[in-house]
Amino acid sequence: MSSSLKSEEFYTRFYEQLLESTSWPSVYVFKFIVPTSEKKINTLTHMFQSLNPQIATKKSSNGKYTSITLKAKVESPDMVIKKYKQVSEIEGIISL
């Protein structure tokens, strides 16, 4: 099975879970871990700029990684999935 097919199956299940567990629009909490790089952090936060999120960051104890939490009002599960797909383009990012 190709990884893109697995990915689409994952997003289909995720979409259904979001529909069942949340009433929309809703405040959604996005969490990521990125290698500590001002460029990567700025790229990530810029992707969410239109949602006017609350942003919290915390560096790991050795400073190699930064955790980023973005809390924003989202209109639908489609927007949540769109954002996760968008940020997956950032090298080294881990979506939680």
BELJORA-V320232 format. One record per pair of residues at least 24 apart in sequence whose C-alpha atoms are under 7 Angstrom apart, sorted by the first residue. I is the first residue (numbers start at 1). J is the second residue. If there is no record, write none. Layout:
BEGIN
i-><I/I>
j-><J/J>
END
This chain:
BEGIN
i-><15/18/19/24/24/25/25/25/25/26/26/26/27/27/27/27/28/28/28/28/29/29/29/29/30/30/30/31/31/31/31/31/32/32/32/32/32/32/32/33/33/33/33/33/33/33/34/34/34/34/34/34/35/35/35/35/36/36/36/36/44>
j-><77/77/77/75/76/73/74/75/76/73/74/75/71/72/73/74/71/72/73/74/69/70/71/72/69/70/71/68/69/70/95/96/67/68/69/93/94/95/96/65/66/67/68/93/94/95/65/66/67/92/93/94/64/65/66/92/63/64/65/66/87>
END
